[in-house]
Amino acid sequence: MESIDRGSVKDVDQQQFTTAFAEFLKKTGKLALPDGNWVDIIKLGIHKQMAPVDPDWYYTRCASIARFLYLRRTGVGAFTRVYGGKKNNGVRPSHFQRGSRSVVRKCLQSLEKAKLVEKHASGGRVLSQLGRRNMDTIAKQVAEKLARQQQQF
């Protein structure tokens, strides 16, 4: 077997990484939830019919946004396209609708308060050095966990 250095977010499964990073954000307590019961009742876009079922959806969305920022510099508008989807219009044809701008904005603001994300001089947001370091650490842990599971079989 060949050994590959897996110290980057790009090298691990995105679903496993996002779940692990969301747990890290929740466990450390750095990420502050928005005020009020906003998190419990909001829809994530006009194309959605109900609020999210997962009570920790906010941490998962923030982790997903952070992972996307690891890959490229992006702003709020681009994230609304990423988290958009098809709107069911009944008997009429479905059409693409963008995701909620408010949710993306609140997630980015929470990540900025946690010093994981910072604004870029020419627009958009980028990961800070602390954010990149934390994400690489979590990615390495996910890769090691996966390697241990493969060795057992």
BALUM-994152 format. One record per residue: y, z, x of N, C-alpha, C in turn; residue number from 1; residue in three letters. Coordinates in Angstrom, 1 decimal. Atoms other than C-alpha are relative to their C-alpha. Layout:
REM BALUM-994152
> npy | npz | npx | capy | capz | capx | cpy | cpz | cpx | seq | type
> Y | Z | X | Y | Z | X | Y | Z | X | NUM | Ala
...
This chain:
REM BALUM-994152
> npy | npz | npx | capy | capz | capx | cpy | cpz | cpx | seq | type
> -1.2 | 0.0 | 0.8 | 0.0 | 0.0 | 0.0 | 1.2 | 0.0 | 0.9 | 1 | Met
> -1.3 | 0.1 | -0.8 | 3.5 | -0.8 | 1.2 | 0.9 | 1.0 | -0.6 | 2 | Glu
> -1.0 | -0.9 | 0.5 | 6.2 | 1.8 | 0.9 | 1.4 | -0.6 | 0.0 | 3 | Ser
> -1.3 | 0.6 | 0.2 | 9.5 | 0.8 | -0.5 | 1.0 | 1.2 | -0.1 | 4 | Ile
> -1.0 | -1.0 | 0.1 | 12.7 | 2.9 | -0.1 | 0.6 | -0.1 | -1.4 | 5 | Asp
> -0.5 | 0.0 | 1.4 | 13.6 | 3.8 | -3.7 | 1.1 | 1.1 | -0.1 | 6 | Arg
> -1.1 | -1.0 | 0.0 | 16.9 | 5.6 | -3.3 | 1.1 | -0.4 | -0.9 | 7 | Gly
> -1.1 | 0.6 | 0.7 | 18.9 | 3.5 | -5.7 | -0.4 | 0.0 | -1.5 | 8 | Ser
> 0.2 | 0.1 | 1.5 | 19.4 | 3.3 | -9.5 | -0.6 | -1.3 | -0.3 | 9 | Val
> 0.5 | 1.4 | 0.3 | 18.5 | -0.4 | -9.3 | -1.5 | -0.1 | 0.2 | 10 | Lys
> 1.4 | 0.1 | -0.4 | 15.0 | 0.4 | -8.0 | -0.9 | 0.7 | -1.0 | 11 | Asp
> 0.8 | -0.7 | 0.9 | 13.8 | 2.6 | -10.9 | 0.1 | -0.6 | -1.4 | 12 | Val
> 0.0 | 0.5 | 1.4 | 13.0 | 1.9 | -14.6 | 1.2 | 0.6 | -0.7 | 13 | Asp
> -1.2 | -0.5 | 0.5 | 16.2 | 2.1 | -16.5 | -0.1 | 1.0 | -1.2 | 14 | Gln
> 0.2 | -0.9 | 1.1 | 14.8 | 3.9 | -19.5 | -0.3 | 1.4 | 0.5 | 15 | Gln
> 0.3 | -1.3 | -0.6 | 13.3 | 6.7 | -17.4 | 1.2 | 0.6 | 0.7 | 16 | Gln
> -1.1 | -0.5 | -0.7 | 16.4 | 6.9 | -15.3 | 1.1 | 0.6 | -1.0 | 17 | Phe
> -1.0 | -0.4 | 1.0 | 18.7 | 7.1 | -18.4 | -0.4 | 1.4 | -0.6 | 18 | Thr
> 0.5 | -1.3 | 0.6 | 16.6 | 9.9 | -19.9 | 0.2 | 1.1 | 1.0 | 19 | Thr
> -0.1 | -1.1 | -1.1 | 16.5 | 11.9 | -16.6 | 1.5 | 0.3 | 0.2 | 20 | Ala
> -1.5 | -0.3 | -0.2 | 20.3 | 11.5 | -16.1 | 0.6 | 0.7 | -1.1 | 21 | Phe
> -0.5 | -0.7 | 1.2 | 21.0 | 12.5 | -19.7 | -0.4 | 1.5 | 0.1 | 22 | Ala
> 0.4 | -1.4 | -0.1 | 19.0 | 15.7 | -19.1 | 0.8 | 0.7 | 1.1 | 23 | Glu
> -0.8 | -0.6 | -1.0 | 20.9 | 16.3 | -15.9 | 1.4 | 0.3 | -0.5 | 24 | Phe
> -1.3 | -0.2 | 0.6 | 24.2 | 15.9 | -17.7 | 0.0 | 1.2 | -0.9 | 25 | Leu
> 0.1 | -1.1 | 1.0 | 23.1 | 18.3 | -20.4 | -0.2 | 1.4 | 0.7 | 26 | Lys
> 0.4 | -1.3 | -0.7 | 21.6 | 20.9 | -18.0 | 1.1 | 0.5 | 0.8 | 27 | Lys
> -1.0 | -0.5 | -0.9 | 24.5 | 21.1 | -15.6 | 1.2 | 0.5 | -0.8 | 28 | Thr
> -1.1 | -0.5 | 0.8 | 27.0 | 21.6 | -18.4 | 1.4 | -0.6 | 0.4 | 29 | Gly
> -1.2 | 0.6 | -0.5 | 29.6 | 19.4 | -16.6 | 0.7 | -0.8 | -1.1 | 30 | Lys
> -0.5 | 0.9 | 1.1 | 29.9 | 17.0 | -19.6 | 0.3 | 0.8 | -1.2 | 31 | Leu
> -0.5 | -0.7 | 1.2 | 32.0 | 18.4 | -22.4 | -0.1 | -0.9 | -1.2 | 32 | Ala
> 0.0 | 0.8 | 1.2 | 31.3 | 17.2 | -25.9 | 1.4 | 0.0 | -0.7 | 33 | Leu
> -1.3 | 0.1 | 0.7 | 34.3 | 16.0 | -28.0 | 0.1 | 1.1 | -1.0 | 34 | Pro
> -0.3 | -1.1 | 0.9 | 35.9 | 18.6 | -30.2 | -0.5 | -0.3 | -1.4 | 35 | Asp
> 0.4 | 0.1 | 1.4 | 34.7 | 19.3 | -33.7 | -1.4 | -0.4 | -0.2 | 36 | Gly
> 1.3 | 0.4 | 0.2 | 31.6 | 18.2 | -35.4 | -0.1 | -1.6 | -0.1 | 37 | Asn
> -0.1 | 1.5 | -0.1 | 32.4 | 14.5 | -34.6 | -1.3 | -0.6 | 0.4 | 38 | Trp
> 1.2 | 0.5 | -0.6 | 29.2 | 14.1 | -32.7 | -1.1 | -0.1 | -1.0 | 39 | Val
> 1.1 | -0.1 | 1.0 | 27.0 | 15.0 | -35.7 | 0.1 | -1.1 | -1.1 | 40 | Asp
> -0.1 | 0.9 | 1.1 | 28.4 | 12.5 | -38.2 | 0.4 | -1.4 | 0.2 | 41 | Ile
> -0.6 | 1.3 | -0.3 | 29.7 | 9.5 | -36.4 | -1.1 | -1.1 | 0.0 | 42 | Ile
> 0.9 | 1.2 | -0.2 | 28.1 | 6.0 | -36.6 | 0.4 | -0.6 | 1.3 | 43 | Lys
> -0.2 | 0.6 | -1.3 | 27.8 | 4.1 | -33.4 | 0.5 | -1.4 | 0.0 | 44 | Leu
> -0.5 | 1.4 | 0.2 | 29.1 | 0.8 | -34.8 | 0.0 | -0.4 | -1.5 | 45 | Gly
> -0.1 | 0.5 | 1.3 | 29.9 | -1.1 | -37.9 | -1.3 | -0.6 | -0.5 | 46 | Ile
> 1.3 | 0.6 | 0.3 | 26.5 | -2.7 | -37.8 | -1.1 | 1.0 | -0.3 | 47 | His
> 1.0 | -1.1 | 0.3 | 24.7 | 0.7 | -38.1 | 0.2 | 0.5 | -1.4 | 48 | Lys
> 0.0 | -0.5 | 1.3 | 23.8 | 2.2 | -41.4 | 0.1 | 1.5 | 0.0 | 49 | Gln
> 0.1 | -1.5 | -0.1 | 23.3 | 5.8 | -40.3 | 0.5 | 0.5 | 1.3 | 50 | Met
> -0.3 | -0.7 | -1.3 | 24.3 | 8.3 | -37.6 | -1.2 | 0.0 | 0.8 | 51 | Ala
> 1.2 | -0.1 | -0.9 | 22.0 | 8.6 | -34.6 | -0.9 | 1.2 | -0.4 | 52 | Pro
> 1.0 | -1.1 | 0.4 | 18.8 | 10.7 | -35.3 | -0.1 | 1.0 | 1.2 | 53 | Val
> 0.2 | -0.9 | -1.2 | 18.6 | 12.2 | -31.7 | 1.2 | 0.9 | 0.1 | 54 | Asp
> -1.2 | -0.9 | -0.1 | 20.8 | 15.3 | -31.5 | 0.7 | -0.1 | 1.4 | 55 | Pro
> -0.6 | 0.1 | -1.3 | 21.4 | 14.6 | -27.8 | 0.4 | -1.4 | 0.3 | 56 | Asp
> -0.3 | 1.4 | -0.2 | 22.5 | 11.0 | -28.3 | 1.2 | -0.1 | 0.9 | 57 | Trp
> -1.2 | 0.1 | -0.8 | 25.9 | 11.7 | -26.7 | -0.3 | 0.0 | 1.5 | 58 | Tyr
> 0.3 | 0.0 | -1.5 | 24.4 | 12.6 | -23.3 | -0.8 | -1.3 | 0.4 | 59 | Tyr
> 0.7 | 1.2 | -0.3 | 22.1 | 9.6 | -23.5 | 1.0 | -1.2 | 0.1 | 60 | Thr
> -1.0 | 1.0 | -0.1 | 25.0 | 7.3 | -24.2 | 0.9 | 0.1 | 1.2 | 61 | Arg
> -0.8 | -0.2 | -1.2 | 27.1 | 8.8 | -21.4 | -0.9 | -0.4 | 1.3 | 62 | Cys
> 0.9 | 0.4 | -1.1 | 24.1 | 8.3 | -19.0 | -0.2 | -1.5 | 0.1 | 63 | Ala
> 0.1 | 1.5 | 0.0 | 23.7 | 4.7 | -20.1 | 1.3 | -0.6 | 0.5 | 64 | Ser
> -1.3 | 0.6 | -0.4 | 27.4 | 4.0 | -19.6 | 0.1 | 0.2 | 1.5 | 65 | Ile
> -0.1 | -0.3 | -1.5 | 27.3 | 5.7 | -16.1 | -0.9 | -1.0 | 0.7 | 66 | Ala
> 1.0 | 0.9 | -0.7 | 24.2 | 3.5 | -15.2 | 0.6 | -1.4 | 0.0 | 67 | Arg
> -0.6 | 1.3 | 0.0 | 26.1 | 0.4 | -16.3 | 1.1 | -0.1 | 1.0 | 68 | Phe
> -1.1 | 0.0 | -1.0 | 29.1 | 1.4 | -14.2 | -0.5 | 0.0 | 1.4 | 69 | Leu
> 0.6 | 0.1 | -1.3 | 26.8 | 1.8 | -11.3 | -0.2 | -1.4 | 0.5 | 70 | Tyr
> 0.3 | 1.5 | -0.3 | 26.0 | -1.9 | -11.5 | 1.2 | -0.8 | 0.1 | 71 | Leu
> -1.3 | 0.8 | 0.0 | 29.5 | -3.2 | -12.2 | 1.1 | 0.7 | -0.5 | 72 | Arg
> -1.3 | -0.6 | 0.6 | 33.1 | -2.3 | -12.9 | 0.2 | -0.6 | -1.3 | 73 | Arg
> -0.1 | 0.4 | 1.4 | 33.7 | -2.5 | -16.6 | 1.0 | 0.8 | -0.7 | 74 | Thr
> -1.0 | -0.7 | 0.9 | 36.2 | -1.5 | -19.3 | -0.6 | 0.3 | -1.4 | 75 | Gly
> 0.5 | -0.4 | 1.4 | 35.9 | -0.3 | -22.9 | -0.4 | -1.2 | -0.8 | 76 | Val
> 0.3 | 1.2 | 0.8 | 35.9 | -3.8 | -24.4 | -1.4 | -0.6 | 0.3 | 77 | Gly
> 1.3 | 0.5 | -0.4 | 32.9 | -4.9 | -22.4 | -1.2 | 0.9 | -0.5 | 78 | Ala
> 1.0 | -0.9 | 0.6 | 31.0 | -1.8 | -23.5 | -0.3 | -0.1 | -1.5 | 79 | Phe
> 0.2 | 0.3 | 1.4 | 31.6 | -2.6 | -27.1 | -0.9 | -1.1 | -0.3 | 80 | Thr
> 0.9 | 1.2 | 0.1 | 29.8 | -5.9 | -26.6 | -1.4 | 0.5 | 0.4 | 81 | Arg
> 1.3 | -0.5 | -0.5 | 26.9 | -4.1 | -24.7 | -0.7 | 0.8 | -1.2 | 82 | Val
> 0.5 | -0.9 | 1.1 | 26.4 | -1.6 | -27.6 | 0.1 | -0.5 | -1.4 | 83 | Tyr
> -0.1 | 0.6 | 1.3 | 26.9 | -4.0 | -30.4 | -1.3 | -0.5 | -0.5 | 84 | Gly
> 1.3 | 0.4 | 0.5 | 24.2 | -5.5 | -32.6 | 0.3 | -0.9 | -1.3 | 85 | Gly
> -0.1 | 0.8 | 1.2 | 23.5 | -7.6 | -35.7 | 0.3 | 0.9 | -1.2 | 86 | Lys
> -0.3 | -0.7 | 1.3 | 25.0 | -6.5 | -39.0 | -0.8 | -0.7 | -1.1 | 87 | Lys
> 0.8 | 0.5 | 1.1 | 22.7 | -6.9 | -42.0 | 1.0 | -0.2 | -1.2 | 88 | Asn
> -0.9 | 0.3 | 1.1 | 24.7 | -8.7 | -44.7 | -0.8 | -0.3 | -1.3 | 89 | Asn
> 0.8 | 0.2 | 1.2 | 22.0 | -8.6 | -47.3 | -0.6 | -1.4 | 0.0 | 90 | Gly
> 0.6 | 1.4 | 0.1 | 21.1 | -12.1 | -48.5 | 0.8 | -1.0 | 0.8 | 91 | Val
> -0.8 | 0.9 | -0.9 | 23.9 | -13.6 | -46.4 | -0.5 | 0.1 | 1.4 | 92 | Arg
> 0.5 | 0.0 | -1.4 | 23.3 | -14.5 | -42.7 | 0.6 | 1.2 | 0.7 | 93 | Pro
> -0.5 | -1.1 | -0.8 | 23.6 | -11.7 | -40.2 | 0.9 | -0.5 | 1.1 | 94 | Ser
> -1.0 | 0.3 | -1.1 | 26.4 | -11.7 | -37.6 | 0.1 | 1.1 | 1.0 | 95 | His
> -0.2 | -1.0 | -1.1 | 27.0 | -9.9 | -34.3 | 1.3 | 0.8 | -0.3 | 96 | Phe
> -1.1 | -0.9 | 0.1 | 29.3 | -6.9 | -34.5 | 0.1 | 0.9 | 1.2 | 97 | Gln
> -0.1 | -0.8 | -1.2 | 30.7 | -4.9 | -31.6 | -0.2 | 1.5 | -0.4 | 98 | Arg
> 0.2 | -1.5 | 0.2 | 29.9 | -1.2 | -31.1 | 1.3 | 0.7 | -0.1 | 99 | Gly
> -1.2 | -0.8 | 0.2 | 32.4 | 1.6 | -31.7 | 0.8 | 0.2 | 1.3 | 100 | Ser
> -0.9 | -0.2 | -1.1 | 35.3 | 1.7 | -29.3 | 0.3 | 1.5 | 0.2 | 101 | Arg
> -0.2 | -1.4 | -0.1 | 35.9 | 5.3 | -30.0 | -1.1 | 0.8 | 0.7 | 102 | Ser
> 1.1 | -0.6 | -0.7 | 32.5 | 6.4 | -28.9 | 0.0 | -0.3 | 1.5 | 103 | Val
> 0.0 | 0.4 | -1.4 | 32.8 | 4.4 | -25.6 | 1.2 | 0.7 | 0.7 | 104 | Val
> -1.2 | -0.6 | -0.6 | 36.3 | 5.8 | -25.0 | -0.3 | 1.5 | 0.3 | 105 | Arg
> 0.2 | -1.4 | -0.1 | 35.2 | 9.4 | -25.6 | -1.0 | 0.3 | 1.1 | 106 | Lys
> 1.0 | -0.2 | -1.1 | 32.1 | 9.0 | -23.3 | 0.7 | -0.2 | 1.4 | 107 | Cys
> -0.7 | 0.2 | -1.3 | 34.3 | 7.6 | -20.5 | 0.9 | 1.1 | 0.3 | 108 | Leu
> -0.9 | -1.2 | -0.3 | 36.8 | 10.4 | -20.9 | -0.8 | 1.2 | 0.4 | 109 | Gln
> 0.9 | -1.2 | -0.4 | 34.0 | 13.0 | -20.7 | -0.5 | -0.2 | 1.4 | 110 | Ser
> 0.4 | 0.3 | -1.4 | 32.7 | 11.3 | -17.6 | 1.1 | 0.2 | 1.0 | 111 | Leu
> -1.2 | -0.2 | -0.9 | 36.2 | 11.3 | -16.1 | 0.3 | 1.5 | 0.2 | 112 | Glu
> -0.2 | -1.4 | -0.1 | 36.6 | 15.0 | -16.8 | -1.0 | 0.7 | 0.9 | 113 | Lys
> 1.0 | -0.5 | -0.9 | 33.3 | 15.6 | -15.0 | 0.1 | -0.5 | 1.4 | 114 | Ala
> -0.2 | 0.6 | -1.4 | 34.6 | 13.7 | -12.0 | -1.1 | -1.0 | 0.4 | 115 | Lys
> 1.0 | 1.0 | -0.3 | 31.8 | 11.1 | -12.3 | 0.5 | -1.4 | 0.0 | 116 | Leu
> -0.6 | 1.4 | 0.2 | 34.0 | 8.1 | -13.2 | 1.5 | 0.2 | 0.3 | 117 | Val
> -1.4 | 0.0 | -0.2 | 37.5 | 7.2 | -12.2 | 0.6 | -1.4 | -0.4 | 118 | Glu
> -0.6 | 1.3 | 0.4 | 40.0 | 4.4 | -13.3 | 0.2 | -0.8 | 1.3 | 119 | Lys
> -0.2 | 0.9 | -1.1 | 40.2 | 1.4 | -11.0 | 1.4 | -0.5 | -0.1 | 120 | His
> -1.4 | 0.4 | -0.1 | 43.6 | 0.2 | -9.8 | 0.3 | -1.3 | -0.8 | 121 | Ala
> -0.3 | 1.3 | 0.7 | 43.2 | -3.3 | -11.3 | -0.7 | -0.1 | -1.4 | 122 | Ser
> 0.6 | 0.0 | 1.3 | 41.7 | -2.2 | -14.6 | -1.4 | 0.4 | 0.0 | 123 | Gly
> 1.4 | -0.4 | 0.2 | 38.4 | -0.9 | -15.9 | -0.3 | 1.4 | 0.7 | 124 | Gly
> 0.5 | -1.3 | -0.6 | 36.4 | 2.1 | -14.7 | -1.0 | -0.3 | 1.0 | 125 | Arg
> 1.0 | 0.1 | -1.1 | 34.3 | 2.6 | -11.6 | -0.6 | 1.5 | 0.2 | 126 | Val
> 0.6 | -1.3 | -0.3 | 31.9 | 5.4 | -10.5 | 0.7 | 0.6 | 1.2 | 127 | Leu
> -0.5 | -0.7 | -1.2 | 33.3 | 8.0 | -8.1 | -1.1 | 0.2 | 1.0 | 128 | Ser
> 1.1 | -0.3 | -1.1 | 31.5 | 9.0 | -4.9 | -0.9 | 1.0 | -0.5 | 129 | Gln
> 0.8 | -1.0 | 0.5 | 30.3 | 12.1 | -6.6 | -1.0 | -0.5 | -1.1 | 130 | Leu
> 0.9 | 0.6 | 1.1 | 28.9 | 10.1 | -9.6 | -1.1 | -0.8 | 0.6 | 131 | Gly
> 1.0 | 0.9 | -0.7 | 27.2 | 7.6 | -7.3 | -1.1 | 0.9 | 0.7 | 132 | Arg
> 0.9 | -0.8 | -0.7 | 25.7 | 10.4 | -5.2 | -1.0 | 0.7 | -1.0 | 133 | Arg
> 0.8 | -0.7 | 1.0 | 24.4 | 12.3 | -8.3 | -1.0 | -1.0 | -0.6 | 134 | Asn
> 0.9 | 1.0 | 0.6 | 22.9 | 9.1 | -9.8 | -1.1 | -0.4 | 1.0 | 135 | Met
> 1.0 | 0.4 | -1.0 | 21.1 | 8.2 | -6.5 | -1.0 | 1.1 | 0.1 | 136 | Asp
> 0.9 | -1.1 | -0.1 | 19.7 | 11.7 | -6.3 | -1.0 | 0.0 | -1.2 | 137 | Thr
> 0.9 | 0.0 | 1.2 | 18.3 | 11.5 | -9.9 | -0.9 | -1.2 | 0.1 | 138 | Ile
> 0.8 | 1.2 | -0.1 | 17.0 | 8.0 | -9.2 | -1.2 | 0.3 | 1.0 | 139 | Ala
> 1.1 | -0.4 | -1.0 | 15.1 | 9.3 | -6.1 | -1.0 | 0.9 | -0.6 | 140 | Lys
> 0.9 | -0.9 | 0.7 | 13.6 | 12.1 | -8.2 | -0.9 | -0.7 | -1.0 | 141 | Gln
> 0.8 | 0.7 | 1.0 | 12.5 | 9.7 | -10.9 | -1.1 | -0.9 | 0.7 | 142 | Val
> 0.9 | 0.8 | -0.8 | 10.9 | 7.4 | -8.2 | -1.1 | 0.8 | 0.5 | 143 | Ala
> 1.0 | -0.9 | -0.6 | 9.1 | 10.3 | -6.6 | -1.0 | 0.5 | -1.1 | 144 | Glu
> 0.9 | -0.4 | 1.1 | 7.8 | 11.5 | -10.0 | -0.9 | -1.1 | -0.4 | 145 | Lys
> 0.9 | 1.2 | 0.3 | 6.5 | 8.0 | -10.8 | -1.0 | -0.2 | 1.1 | 146 | Leu
> 0.9 | 0.2 | -1.1 | 4.9 | 7.8 | -7.3 | -1.1 | 1.1 | -0.1 | 147 | Ala
> 1.0 | -1.1 | 0.1 | 3.1 | 11.2 | -7.9 | -0.9 | -0.3 | -1.2 | 148 | Arg
> 0.8 | 0.3 | 1.1 | 1.9 | 10.0 | -11.3 | -1.0 | -1.2 | 0.3 | 149 | Gln
> 0.8 | 1.1 | -0.4 | 0.5 | 6.8 | -9.8 | -1.1 | 0.4 | 1.0 | 150 | Gln
> 1.0 | -0.5 | -1.0 | -1.3 | 8.7 | -7.0 | -1.1 | 0.8 | -0.8 | 151 | Gln
> 1.0 | -0.7 | 0.7 | -3.1 | 10.8 | -9.6 | -1.1 | -0.9 | -0.6 | 152 | Gln
> 0.9 | 1.0 | 0.7 | -4.7 | 7.7 | -11.2 | -0.8 | -0.8 | 1.0 | 153 | Phe
